[in-house]
């Protein structure tokens, strides 16, 4: 084996001496040839949201926006979930660490846009202000997720709610809702906000003002109290009825 290897080496050396322009390449199985195509780098890859078959609580993020003078004019704390209907229900939660918040504020109008890298998903809130209150008059959203199967094509889910008065709140106060707010954007897309706290136009020192409770939270808090009071009232009525009947029976026995 050693003799054969050396003989082959001398033969190659002899060829190189005769043909100076020849390029010699050693045949060694331990060396892997370089691939013609390099693996994709992070810079060349695009971001696409991945839909999930099961629902999970979305992470909560706080997004702020300043007016041209540098004062906070919008502050929103919320978890955002996209609910997609495509033969079955799929879910996608907005990751606050990937979100870029942009927009603008004027005296009567303001816009807050939340966008993922490569425009994979977005949520835009348009605020309106009148003399006593502010509210969201328009909400638009879109989602360009990774196909749910190998044969599926890319599809964008989008929708808009316009000419609304969502989450109406007195100026200088914040709208607060711990219960979920489910908004129908289109036949194939819903947006769920949970929890939700927001304030627009007037956000002194970037801090929320006095909270205005949503109806869902109010009902969750008040209805058990009402039901409890009704149960106690029924028990008292039943007890009083029992005592009255018992006293009448005793009076009837005394007459006999």
C-alpha positions in Angstrom: 0.0 0.0 0.0 2.8 2.5 0.9 4.7 1.6 -2.4 1.6 2.2 -4.5 1.0 5.6 -2.9 4.6 6.7 -3.5 4.5 5.5 -7.1 1.4 7.5 -7.8 3.0 10.5 -6.3 6.2 10.3 -8.4 4.0 9.8 -11.5 2.1 13.0 -10.8 5.4 14.8 -10.2 6.8 13.5 -13.5 3.7 14.8 -15.4 4.0 18.2 -13.7 7.6 18.4 -14.9 6.7 17.6 -18.5 3.5 19.8 -18.6 4.3 22.9 -16.4 0.8 24.3 -17.0 -1.0 21.3 -15.6 -2.9 21.7 -12.3 -2.7 18.8 -10.0 -5.5 17.8 -7.6 -5.0 15.2 -4.9 -7.8 12.6 -4.7 -8.6 12.5 -1.0 -12.0 11.4 0.2 -11.5 13.3 3.5 -11.9 16.6 1.7 -15.4 17.8 0.9 -15.8 20.0 -2.2 -17.2 23.4 -1.6 -20.9 23.9 -2.5 -21.7 26.1 -5.4 -24.6 27.7 -3.4 -24.0 29.4 -0.1 -26.6 29.1 2.7 -28.9 32.1 3.0 -27.8 34.7 5.5 -30.1 36.5 8.0 -30.0 39.6 5.8 -31.3 37.7 2.8 -34.2 36.1 4.7 -37.6 37.8 5.0 -39.8 37.7 8.0 -43.2 35.9 7.7 -45.6 35.4 10.7 -46.3 31.7 11.4 -50.0 30.8 12.2 -50.7 28.6 15.1 -53.5 26.0 15.4 -54.2 26.8 19.1 -54.8 30.0 20.9 -52.4 31.6 23.5 -52.5 34.7 25.5 -50.7 37.5 23.4 -47.7 39.2 25.0 -48.5 42.8 26.2 -46.5 45.7 24.8 -46.5 49.4 25.5 -46.3 51.7 22.5 -45.8 55.5 22.7 -45.8 58.2 20.1 -44.6 61.9 20.5 -45.9 65.0 18.7 -43.6 67.3 16.8 -42.6 69.1 20.0 -41.5 65.9 21.6 -44.4 65.5 24.0 -46.2 62.1 24.3 -49.5 62.2 22.4 -50.4 58.5 22.2 -49.8 55.7 24.7 -51.2 52.2 24.2 -50.6 49.1 26.3 -52.1 46.0 24.8 -51.8 42.4 23.6 -52.7 41.9 19.9 -53.9 38.6 18.5 -54.8 38.0 14.8 -57.6 35.4 14.4 -57.7 33.9 10.8 -60.5 31.9 9.3 -59.2 29.6 6.5 -61.2 26.2 6.6 -60.2 26.1 10.2 -59.2 28.8 12.8 -55.6 29.9 13.0 -54.0 32.4 15.5 -51.0 34.7 15.5 -49.8 36.9 18.4 -48.0 40.2 17.7 -44.5 40.1 19.3 -43.9 43.6 20.9 -40.1 43.1 20.5 -40.4 43.1 16.7 -42.9 45.9 16.4 -42.0 49.3 15.0 -44.4 52.0 16.1 -44.9 55.0 13.8 -47.5 57.7 13.2 -48.4 61.3 13.8 -50.4 63.6 16.1 -52.3 66.8 15.3 -54.8 68.8 17.4 -57.8 66.7 16.3 -56.4 63.6 14.6 -53.7 61.0 15.4 -52.5 57.8 14.0 -50.6 54.9 15.6 -49.2 52.3 13.2 -47.7 49.0 14.5 -45.7 47.1 11.9 -43.7 43.9 11.9 -40.4 43.5 9.8 -40.9 43.1 6.0 -44.5 44.3 6.5 -45.4 40.8 7.7 -48.3 42.2 9.7 -49.6 45.6 10.7 -52.3 47.3 12.8 -53.2 50.9 12.4 -55.3 52.9 14.8 -56.8 56.3 13.8 -57.9 58.5 16.7 -60.3 61.4 16.6 -60.8 64.2 19.2 -63.8 66.4 19.8 -64.5 68.9 22.5 -65.1 66.4 25.4 -63.7 63.0 24.3 -61.5 61.0 22.0 -62.1 57.7 20.3 -60.9 55.4 17.5 -62.7 56.2 14.3 -60.8 53.8 12.1 -58.9 50.5 12.5 -57.1 48.6 9.7 -55.0 45.5 9.8 -53.3 43.1 7.5 -51.4 39.8 7.9 -49.1 38.0 5.4 -48.4 34.7 7.2 -46.3 31.8 6.1 -48.4 29.3 4.2 -50.0 26.7 6.5 -49.1 23.8 4.1 -46.4 23.0 1.5 -48.8 23.3 -1.4 -50.5 26.4 -0.1 -49.8 29.8 -1.7 -49.0 33.0 0.1 -52.1 34.9 1.1 -52.7 38.2 2.7 -55.6 38.6 5.2 -56.7 42.2 5.7 -59.7 44.2 6.9 -60.8 47.6 8.0 -63.4 49.2 10.4 -64.3 52.7 9.5 -66.6 55.5 10.7 -66.7 54.0 14.2 -66.4 55.4 17.7 -64.5 52.7 19.5 -63.3 53.0 23.1 -64.7 56.5 23.5 -63.2 58.2 26.5 -63.2 61.7 28.1 -60.2 63.8 27.2 -57.4 63.5 29.7 -58.5 60.0 30.8 -57.5 56.5 29.7 -59.6 53.7 28.4 -58.9 50.5 30.3 -60.3 47.0 29.5 -59.0 43.8 31.0 -61.6 41.8 29.2 -61.0 40.8 25.6 -62.1 43.2 22.8 -62.8 41.1 19.7 -63.2 43.2 16.5 -64.4 41.8 13.1 -62.1 43.2 10.4 -63.4 41.0 7.5 -65.0 37.7 6.9 -61.5 36.0 7.4 -59.9 38.2 10.0 -60.6 39.3 13.5 -58.4 41.3 15.9 -58.4 40.5 19.6 -57.0 43.1 22.0 -56.4 41.9 25.5 -55.7 43.6 27.8 -56.1 47.1 26.5 -55.3 50.5 27.9 -54.9 53.6 25.7 -54.9 57.4 25.8 -54.5 59.9 23.0 -53.8 63.6 22.5 -53.3 64.4 26.1 -50.8 62.2 27.9 -49.1 64.4 30.5 -45.6 63.2 31.2 -46.3 60.0 29.4 -48.5 58.7 32.2 -52.1 57.4 31.9 -54.8 59.6 33.4 -57.8 58.4 35.4 -59.1 55.1 34.0 -62.4 54.7 32.4 -63.6 51.1 32.8 -65.1 49.2 29.8 -68.6 47.7 30.0 -67.2 44.2 30.0 -65.1 44.8 33.1 -68.0 46.7 34.7 -70.4 43.8 34.1 -67.9 41.3 35.4 -67.5 43.3 38.6 -71.1 44.4 39.2 -73.1 41.4 38.0 -71.8 39.1 40.7 -72.6 41.8 43.3 -76.1 42.1 41.9 -76.6 38.3 41.8 -75.3 38.0 45.4 -77.6 40.8 46.6 -80.6 39.1 44.9 -79.7 35.8 46.5 -79.4 37.4 49.9 -82.8 39.2 49.3 -84.5 36.0 48.4 -83.1 34.3 51.5 -84.4 37.2 53.7 -87.8 37.1 52.1 -88.0 33.4 52.6 -86.9 33.8 56.2 -89.4 36.5 56.9 -92.2 34.5 55.3 -91.4 31.5 57.4 -91.4 33.7 60.6 -94.8 35.3 59.7 -96.4 31.9 59.0 -95.0 30.5 62.2 -96.4 33.4 64.3 -99.8 33.1 62.8 -100.0 29.4 63.6 -99.0 30.1 67.2 -101.8 32.8 67.5 -104.3 30.3 66.2 -103.4 27.7 68.8 -103.8 30.3 71.6 -107.4 31.1 70.6 -108.4 27.4 70.9 
